[in-house]
Amino acid sequence: MDIKLKLVYVFMDLLLPLMLGYFFRRRQYLSEKNCDKLIVVNILVISTALSILSFWALPLRWELMWLPFFGILLSIIPGTAAYFASKNKYTNCLEKGSYLASAILSNSGTLGGLCAYIIFGEAAFAYTQIVGLAQNLVLFLFCFPMAQYYQQQSCSAIEKQKITFASMFLNRNQLPVVGLIIGIILCVSGVPRPVFFGAVFDPLVHIAAWTALIPAGYSINFSGMKEYYSSTFDLVPIKLVITPIIGYLLAREVFNDQALLGTILILASVPTGINAIVTARLYGLNLHVSGAAFVLTTAVFLVLVYPILFFWITTSSLVH
């Protein structure tokens, strides 16, 4: 795919729906209730379908089996650092839960995929999808239950409900995990994916981006985010310095493919993902914290981090 066309896709699937969501809020063209419904459709229908179709056609090359591990690792590193950083920072559970989600979740799918593709080509874009699928596991199996926990902790003793394993892990928001399992079973069983589903996959990716990013843009409130820029600023070194250094050093011990190494370095350096805002909105956490983290880390990445990575990778032995 031509790079110019890819940039058009990123504008259409990242910036445009974010701007539209923000515009809809300012003009009151979309209600809070309908915005929440859009998130539910994204999770229950579109993400589930994409989980099935993606893993159904997953290439089972041995070296690539490490990529899901790194996808999870690149969430654990910033999440652990942020957990210790948040101990004396937030007393409000809704703020703390949103801050941790902002640390754990990264924009590896859309932004990371584009940045890796520009340097390394189509193979790198495929690598990002495998890493992104693993990070979706973190979203559905860890971040959603964590968000529910902090939401419950913020309630009064009268309002607070007993948190059980079933309520945290066996609920409708985990449906994409079921889709993932179905896709793996179909892949391992050798069932060929019909050509028709391959044609459906690409439009579904675009629909998934829009149904996730319109609610995210709708949730951004620049005036409310102002007081949280300082408290979320430590996510800049956590996500954009510490995580890529550790992730890259570990990847060098596993991979010899230079394009694969460079892709992991880029994915380890990407900013807070839009799913942090979606998680905060879905579970009633503090949207201003996740919004501030998203805007701040994305700005630093685009202006400073990616240009440095681009220059270093293209002038070193990582790319020829």
C-alpha positions in Angstrom: 0.0 0.0 0.0 1.3 3.5 -0.9 2.5 5.5 2.1 0.4 8.5 1.1 -2.7 6.3 1.0 -1.8 4.9 4.4 -1.5 8.5 5.8 -4.9 9.2 4.4 -6.3 6.1 6.2 -4.7 7.3 9.5 -6.3 10.7 9.1 -9.7 9.1 8.3 -9.5 6.4 11.0 -7.7 8.3 13.8 -8.0 12.1 13.6 -11.3 12.5 11.8 -13.5 10.4 14.1 -11.8 12.0 17.1 -12.5 15.5 15.8 -16.1 14.5 14.9 -16.7 13.0 18.4 -15.4 16.3 20.0 -17.6 18.3 17.6 -20.6 16.2 18.4 -20.2 16.9 22.1 -19.7 20.7 21.6 -22.8 20.8 19.3 -24.7 18.3 21.4 -25.4 16.2 18.3 -24.8 13.0 20.3 -26.3 12.1 23.7 -24.3 10.5 26.5 -26.6 7.4 26.3 -26.1 6.9 22.5 -22.3 7.4 23.0 -22.3 4.6 25.5 -24.3 2.4 23.1 -21.7 3.0 20.4 -19.0 1.7 22.8 -21.1 -1.4 23.5 -21.6 -2.1 19.8 -17.8 -1.7 19.3 -17.0 -4.2 22.0 -19.7 -6.8 21.7 -20.1 -7.0 17.9 -17.2 -5.5 16.0 -14.3 -6.4 18.3 -15.6 -9.9 18.7 -15.9 -10.4 15.0 -12.4 -9.0 14.4 -11.0 -11.3 17.1 -12.4 -14.3 15.4 -11.3 -13.3 11.9 -7.8 -12.2 13.0 -6.8 -15.3 14.9 -8.4 -17.6 12.4 -5.8 -16.5 9.8 -2.9 -16.0 12.2 0.4 -17.1 10.7 1.9 -19.8 12.9 5.6 -19.1 12.4 7.6 -20.1 15.5 9.5 -16.9 15.9 6.2 -14.9 15.8 4.9 -16.9 18.8 7.0 -14.5 21.0 5.2 -11.4 19.7 2.0 -11.9 21.9 4.4 -12.2 24.9 6.0 -8.9 24.1 2.5 -7.4 23.5 1.7 -8.2 27.1 5.1 -7.3 28.4 4.8 -3.8 26.9 1.7 -3.3 29.0 3.2 -4.8 32.2 6.3 -2.6 32.2 4.6 0.8 32.2 1.7 -0.5 34.3 4.1 -1.6 37.1 6.0 1.7 37.0 2.7 3.6 37.1 1.3 1.5 40.0 4.2 2.5 42.2 4.1 6.1 41.0 0.4 6.4 41.8 0.6 5.2 45.4 1.1 8.7 46.8 -0.5 10.6 43.9 -4.2 9.8 43.8 -6.5 9.2 46.8 -9.6 9.2 44.5 -10.1 5.6 43.1 -11.7 6.9 39.9 -8.6 9.0 39.2 -6.2 6.2 40.1 -8.0 3.6 37.9 -7.9 6.0 35.0 -4.2 6.8 35.5 -3.3 3.1 35.6 -5.3 2.3 32.5 -3.6 5.2 30.7 -0.2 3.7 31.6 -1.1 0.1 30.6 -2.9 0.8 27.3 -0.9 2.0 24.3 -1.8 3.2 20.8 0.1 0.2 19.2 -2.7 -0.7 16.7 -3.3 2.4 14.6 -0.4 4.8 15.4 2.2 2.1 16.1 1.2 0.2 12.9 1.5 3.3 10.8 4.9 4.4 12.2 6.3 0.9 11.8 4.9 0.6 8.3 6.5 3.8 7.1 9.9 2.5 8.0 9.8 -1.3 7.5 6.8 -1.9 5.2 4.0 -4.4 5.2 5.7 -7.1 7.3 6.0 -4.6 10.2 2.3 -3.8 9.9 1.5 -7.4 10.3 3.7 -7.7 13.3 1.9 -4.8 15.0 -1.4 -6.6 14.5 -0.2 -9.6 16.4 1.2 -7.5 19.2 -2.1 -5.4 19.2 -4.2 -8.6 19.5 -2.2 -9.6 22.6 -2.7 -6.1 24.1 -6.4 -6.5 23.5 -6.2 -9.5 25.9 -4.8 -7.1 28.5 -7.6 -4.7 27.8 -10.4 -7.2 28.1 -9.0 -9.6 30.8 -7.2 -7.1 33.0 -8.0 -3.4 32.4 -11.8 -3.9 32.3 -11.8 -5.9 35.6 -9.4 -3.4 37.1 -11.6 -0.5 36.1 -14.6 -2.2 37.6 -12.7 -2.7 40.8 -11.7 0.9 41.1 -15.3 2.0 40.2 -16.6 -0.2 43.0 -14.1 1.1 45.4 -15.2 4.7 44.8 -18.8 3.8 45.9 -20.1 4.3 49.4 -20.6 1.3 51.7 -24.3 1.3 50.8 -23.8 1.5 47.1 -20.8 -0.9 46.9 -21.6 -4.3 45.5 -19.7 -7.5 46.3 -17.0 -8.1 43.6 -16.9 -11.7 42.5 -14.8 -13.5 39.9 -17.9 -13.9 37.7 -18.8 -10.3 37.8 -15.3 -9.2 36.8 -14.4 -11.8 34.2 -17.6 -13.5 33.1 -19.6 -10.6 31.7 -20.5 -9.3 28.3 -17.4 -7.1 28.0 -15.3 -10.3 27.8 -17.1 -11.5 24.6 -14.1 -10.5 22.3 -12.0 -13.0 24.3 -14.5 -15.7 23.4 -14.1 -14.6 19.8 -10.3 -14.9 20.1 -10.6 -18.5 21.5 -12.9 -19.4 18.6 -10.5 -18.0 16.1 -7.5 -19.9 17.5 -9.5 -23.2 17.5 -10.5 -22.6 13.9 -6.8 -21.8 13.0 -5.3 -24.8 14.8 -8.0 -27.1 13.4 -6.9 -26.2 9.9 -10.4 -24.8 8.9 -9.8 -22.5 5.9 -11.2 -19.0 6.4 -13.6 -18.2 3.5 -12.4 -15.6 1.0 -15.6 -13.6 1.8 -14.4 -13.0 5.4 -11.1 -11.7 4.1 -13.0 -9.1 2.1 -15.1 -8.2 5.1 -12.1 -7.8 7.5 -10.8 -4.5 6.1 -14.1 -2.6 6.3 -14.6 -3.9 9.8 -11.2 -2.5 10.9 -12.4 1.0 9.7 -15.8 0.6 11.4 -14.0 -0.5 14.6 -11.8 2.6 14.6 -14.8 4.9 14.1 -17.0 3.3 16.8 -14.2 3.5 19.3 -12.8 6.9 18.4 -16.0 8.9 18.1 -16.9 8.2 21.8 -13.3 8.9 22.7 -13.4 12.3 21.0 -16.8 12.9 22.6 -15.2 12.3 26.0 -12.3 14.8 25.6 -12.8 17.9 27.6 -9.8 20.2 27.3 -10.9 22.6 30.1 -11.4 19.7 32.5 -8.0 18.1 31.5 -5.9 21.1 32.5 -5.5 20.2 36.1 -4.3 16.7 35.3 -1.5 17.5 32.9 1.0 17.8 35.7 -0.1 14.6 37.5 0.0 12.6 34.3 3.3 14.0 33.0 5.3 11.2 34.6 3.7 8.9 32.0 5.9 10.6 29.4 9.2 9.1 30.7 7.4 5.9 31.8 5.9 5.1 28.4 8.3 6.9 26.0 11.7 6.3 27.7 11.6 3.5 30.3 9.3 1.0 28.4 11.1 1.2 25.0 14.6 0.8 26.6 13.6 -2.3 28.6 11.4 -3.7 25.8 14.2 -3.3 23.2 16.9 -4.8 25.4 14.8 -7.8 26.1 13.8 -8.2 22.4 17.5 -8.2 21.4 17.8 -11.4 23.4 15.0 -13.1 21.4 14.9 -11.8 17.9 17.6 -11.6 15.1 15.3 -10.1 12.5 16.3 -6.4 12.4 12.9 -5.3 11.1 11.2 -7.1 13.8 13.5 -5.6 16.4 12.8 -2.1 15.1 9.1 -2.7 15.0 9.1 -3.8 18.7 11.1 -0.6 19.6 8.5 1.5 17.9 5.6 -0.3 19.6 7.3 0.0 22.9 7.5 3.8 22.4 3.9 4.6 21.4 1.8 6.9 23.6 -1.3 6.2 25.7 -4.0 4.4 23.7 -7.5 5.6 23.0 -8.8 2.5 24.8 -7.8 4.2 28.0 -10.5 6.8 27.4 -12.9 4.1 26.3 -12.2 2.1 29.5 -12.7 5.2 31.7 -16.0 6.0 30.0 -17.3 2.5 30.1 -16.7 2.1 33.8 -17.2 5.7 35.0 -13.6 6.5 35.8 -12.1 10.0 35.6 -12.2 10.9 31.9 -10.0 14.0 32.4 -7.1 11.9 33.6 -7.1 9.5 30.6 -7.8 12.4 28.2 -4.8 14.4 29.6 -2.5 11.3 29.4 -3.7 10.6 25.8 -3.2 14.2 24.5 0.1 14.8 26.4 1.9 11.5 25.5 0.7 11.6 21.9 1.9 15.2 21.4 5.4 14.3 22.8 5.6 11.1 20.7 4.7 12.9 17.4 6.9 15.9 17.9 9.9 14.4 19.6 10.1 10.6 20.0 9.1 9.4 16.6 11.4 11.8 14.7 14.3 10.6 16.8 13.4 6.9 16.3 12.9 7.5 12.5 16.4 9.1 12.2 18.1 6.5 14.4 16.5 3.5 12.8 17.0 4.7 9.2 20.6 5.6 9.7 21.6 2.4 11.6 21.8 -1.3 10.8 18.1 -1.8 11.7 16.9 -1.0 8.2 18.6 -1.3 4.8 
